[in-house]
Amino acid sequence: MKNLLIVGITGRMGRIIHRLAGEYDFKVCGGIADQAGEIDGVTVAGPDDPYAVSDTAPDCIIDFSGQAGFRLALNLVEHHKIPLVSGSTGLEDNDIHRLLDIAAKVPVLLASNMSVGINLLLSLLPRVTEALGPTYDTEIVELHHNQKIDAPSGTALALAEALASGTFRAGSELVCGRNRQSGVRTDHEIGIHGVRGGDVVGDHTVYYLGPGERIEITHRAHSRETFARGALRAAGFLLQQKPGRYTMRDVLGLS
């Protein structure tokens, strides 16, 4: 078994990854959370002493935390020179730049959504957009639980990027909600609308609205396990790769 360190181990995703790690030939050797302690026999370090997590150096790090945890994970990756899988969102440009610098030395993967279905959808959207053409307006609606911090979701932004990538919609304006907007919708918009409530894990619908018809492509996550399994699958993939920045589409052979 390979040794795995989880940043954000006491969070919802961290706990699921911990529970499923053995199925993917990983042993959790340590974790990092807001407070030091122990979880299911695993030592958990606080953010002020992240290197005191284990006597055994990890072979890979999975991070599901936030901006502060992501930056801490990058420090650990540089320190241990090991692969990183991160599902953190709400990052800043300088975080991404630093990740790219580190990718020159170790394999890294950052994904806003690690489900197989969403990443298949990301691969299909450019083809659908090109096939339908400019007479079809594109809108995205995302629905999440009432505790989600960022809006629009990282997945919605990734879907919008896929809509525009390599298509005639490249350079389109992202319009996040329409509050007292004056004027009609332009042909160069991709609309994104966020809904928050209840305990919804994550629903995303891409709308193509054309003359006389509309097409809806929807992905619904029934359980956070789908993201955890994707992350663990990605960790196993990175262990076999050279330094570089990878995507879930690389993991799934969809690139």
N, C-alpha and C positions, 0 to 999 in steps of 0.2 A: 504493500500500500504506500501511496505517496502522502506526504504530510501537507495539510491544508491549514492556513490561518484565515480566519474570517473577521473582517473589519465590519462592525455593526452586528456582532453575533447575538446580542440580546434583542435585536429588533425582529419584526415579523418575518422578514426574509432571511435574516441571519439564523434564526431558530430552525426554519424549514431546511435551509442548506445543511445545517449541522445534523439534522435528523436523517437526511437523505444521502449524506456524503459517502457512507459505506457502500451504497449500491453502485457507486462510480469509482470504487477502489481508492477512496481517500480516507485518511484518518485525520480528524481535526486535532491539531497539536496545540492550538491556542486561539485566543480571540481578543478583540479590542472593542470596548464599549465606553459609554460616558462615565461609568464607574467600574473600578476594579472589583473582582470577586471571583466567583466560580459558577459554572453552569454545566450540569451533568458531568461532573468530574474534569472539566476543562478549565484551565486557568484563564481568567479574563483580566487583561491589563486595562488601566485607564489611559486616557489620552496623554497624560503627563509622563508616562513611563511605558511607552509602547514596546520597547525592546525586552521587557521583562515578562514576555508571554509564554515562553517555553524554553526548555533546555535543548530542544530539537529544532534546528532551523527548518522553516517550511520550504516545501518545493513549489508552492504556488499560493497566491493570495486572492481571495474573492472579497470584494468590497460592495456592500449594499448599505450605504449610510447617508451621506450628504456631502456638502462642499468641504466641511472641516475634516470629515473622515476620509474623503477622497484624497485630500492633500497629505494626510497622515499615511495613507496607503502608498502614495508615490514615494514618500520618504523611505518607507520600508522596502519598497521594490528596489530603490537605489542602493540601500544598505545591504540587502541580501542578494541582489542581482538575480531575481526570480520573476517568473511571469505574473501578470496581474489581469484579473477579470473584474470589471467594475460595472455596476448597474446604477451608479449614482447619477442623479439629474440635477438641474439647477446650477450647473457649473458656469464659470466665467471663461472668457477667451484665454486669459493667461493660464488657466488650469489645462486647457486643451493644448496650448503651446508647450507647456512643460511635459505633458504626456507624450507629445510627438518627439520631443528631445530624448526622453527616456526610451522611446520605441527604437531608437538607433542602437540601443544596447541590449534590450530584452524584449520578448514578445509581450504585447499588451492588447487588450480588447476592451473597448468601452461601448456599451449598447444601452439605449434607453429602454429597450424591450427585448428579452431573450427568448420569447416563445417561438416555436417553429412556425406557427401559423402567421404571425405578424411578419416574420422575416421572409416568408414566401410571398406575402402580400407586397412587401417593399420591392421585391424583385419583379413582380407583375405590373405594378402601377405605371411605370414608364411606357410599357407596351400598350396598355389599355388607353392611356392618355393620347398617345400618338394615333392609335387606331380610330378613336372617336373624333378627334380633331377639335378645332377652336370653337365650334358652335355649342360645345358642351361646357357649361360652367362647372367649376369644381369647388366643393365645400367639404369640410371635415367636422364631425361632431364627436367629441370625446366625453365619456361619462365615467366618473370615479367616485370613490367613497369620500365622506365628508372630512376626513383627516388628511387628505392629500394637500401638500403645501404649494407645489408649483402649478401654474396654469399659464398657457396651455401645457398639456402633458408633453414629456419628451418624445413619446411615441407619436403624438399628433404632429409635432414638428418634423419628425423623421418621415412620416407619411407625406407631409407637404413637400419635403425635400425630394422624395422619390417621385412625386407628381411632376416636379419641375426638372429633375435631373435628366439631361440629355434629350429633352423634349422642347417643343415650341413654347412651353410655359417657363422656360429658364428666365430668371429675372422678374418673375411675377411678384407682385406685392402681397405680403401676408397681411390679412385683415383679421385681427383677433376680436371678434364680436363687433356688433354695429350698434353703437349707442348714439342716437341723435345724429346719425351720419346724413349729410345733405347730398343730394344727387343720387343717380341710379348706380347700380353696380357696374363696374367696368369689366372689360374682357380680360384684364390683366391682373385679376385678383384670385387668390386662393384663400377662402374664408376658413377660419378655425373657431369653433365655439365649444366652450367648456361647461359641463354640468357637474355639480358636486352634490352628493347626498347619500345617506345610508351607508351600506357596507359593500358597494359595488367594487369588485376587484379591478375591472377595466374593460370598457366597451369602446370601440372605435368604429365609426362608419364613414366611409368615403362616398360622397354623392357626386355623380355625374348628371347634371341637369341639362337636358337638351330639348330641341323642338319636338314636342309631342310625346316625350318619354323621359324617364329618369332611371338611372342604374345605381343601386346601392350595394356596396361591398362592405360587409360587417365582420369584424372579429370580436368575439367575446371571450374573455378569460374567466373560466369558472372557478379557478383556484390559483393561488400564488405558487403552487407546486410547479406549474408549467414554467415559470420564470426561474425557479430554483434548479430544476432539471436542466434547463438550457444553460445556466451558468456553470453547473458542474460538468456538463458535456463540453463547454467551451474551455474549462480549465484543463481537462484531459487533452483536448486538441492542442492547446498552447504548449504543453509539455513536449510536444513533438516538433515544434516549429522554431525557425530561426528568428532573430530579433526583427521587429516590425510591428506596425499597427494592423490588427485584424478586425474583422467584423463577424457577426453571427452568420452572415451569408457565406463567409469563408468556411466556418465550422460546418455548415450544412451542405457545402458543395454547390452553392447557388451563385457564386461570383462569376 
